[in-house]
Amino acid sequence: MRTIDDFAHWVTDNMMSNIDVKECTNILEDFVKSNEHIIQRINKVRPSLP
């Protein structure tokens, strides 16, 4: 996976097909926690994007 978007789509696809929803949710939560500093930086920049 190359981007956060790819990861989000992968999690969503797996949730939609009922493939271990709990595990997918746990992976997404861990991913967000481990990248929280990046997400905060994105949120600072995002309001200025068109």
Secondary structure, 3 states (H helix, E strand, C coil): CCCHHHHHHHHHHHHHCCCCHHHHHHHHHHHHHHCHHHHHHHHHHHHHCC
